[in-house]
Amino acid sequence: MATIWPQAGNDAWEVWHMRALWGSRAGRDYLSDALTLLPGWTREGRQIKRTLVIDDSQHAALTERIKVVADALHLQPEVRRLDGRTQIRLIPRDGETITEGEVTLAARIEDAYRTVTGDA
């Protein structure tokens, strides 16, 4: 597993903690534990999702950042703009269970969201 060093907009502790949760599965629901570290993200069936109220320029900037991270993780999130809101859905590639990759992407999206909106 690669070491994640703190960077601007990168809460390395949060990512490490989520990886620790995934790395020691002992009969608990670690997706729920990971989602407690990701405010605003919810599980809906076999996906996790987030809705953000941001303007069009913030949406464009966030979407670009999501593309870069998703490409690096080999994931394909669904990002769309609807009624002034940005909706993001992370669906597992195999259609079965959410993986560490989707949770990591959600954490990176949160970092990007904070950077784009100035809440970093």
N, C-alpha and C positions, 0 to 999 in steps of 0.2 A: 504494500500500500504506500502510495507516495505521501511525502510530508507536505503539509500545506502551511506555508509561512504567512503570517499576517501581512496584508497589503491594504492599500486604500480601498474601502468598500468591501473588505473581506474579513468577516468575523471568523477567524480561524478556530477559535474555541467552539463556536456553534457547530461548525462542520466536523471538528474532531469528535465532539460529544455525540453527534448523530452517528458517526461511523462507529463509535464505541458501542452504541446501542445496537447497531446492526451486527457487530462482530461477536456479540456474546448472547446469542439467542437462547433463552432458557425457558421457553414456554410462555412468554409474555407477548403482548401485542406491541411490537416495537414500532410499527407504523403510527399507532396512536401516540406513543411516547415521542416520536420524531415530530409529529404534527403539533405537539404542545410547544415545540421550539419555533414553530412557523405560524405566527399569528395571522389569521385571515385565510389560511389554507384549510380546506375541508375535504373529507373523503366522501365520495359519492359512488358507491358500488366499487368498481375496479379502477377508479381514477381518483386523482386529487385535483382540486381546482381552486382558483382564486379570482375574484372580481375586484378591479381597481377603478377608482374614479380619478382619471387623469385627463389632461387636455390632449389635443391631437399631436402637438409637437412632442410632448412627453411620451405619448404612445409610440410614435415613430422611433424615438431614441431608445425606449425600452425594448421594442421589438427587435431592433438591430443588435442590442446587447444579448438578448435571449438567443438569437440565431447563432451568435459566436459561441456561446457556452454550450448550447444544444448540439451544435456540430462537433465540438470537442468531446462531448459525452456520447455521441452517436445516438441521440434521441430526437424525436420529432414532436414537440409540443404543439398544441393547437392554440393559436393566439388570434383573437378577433376583436373587432371594435363594433359595439352595438349600443345605441342610445347613449352615447357619451361615456361609456364604460369600456374598459379593456377586460376581456375574459380570457383566462388562461386555463387550459386543461392539460394535464399530464396523464397519458394513458400508456400502460405498459405495452411494449412491443409484442410480447407473446400473448397479450390479451388476458393474461391470467392474474398475476399478482404485481403489486407495486414493488419495485426494486430499490436498492440503495441509490441507483442512478437517478431515478425520478425524484427521490427525496433530496439528493444533492443538487439537482437542477432547480428544485423549488427554493432551496436555500440561496443559490446563486441569483435566482430571479428576485428574491427579496433584497439581496445586496444591490442589484442593479436598480430596483425600484427606489430604494432609499437614496441612491446616488442621483438618479434622474429627477427626483422630486426635491432634492436638497435636504432630506431628512437623515443624511448619513452622519 
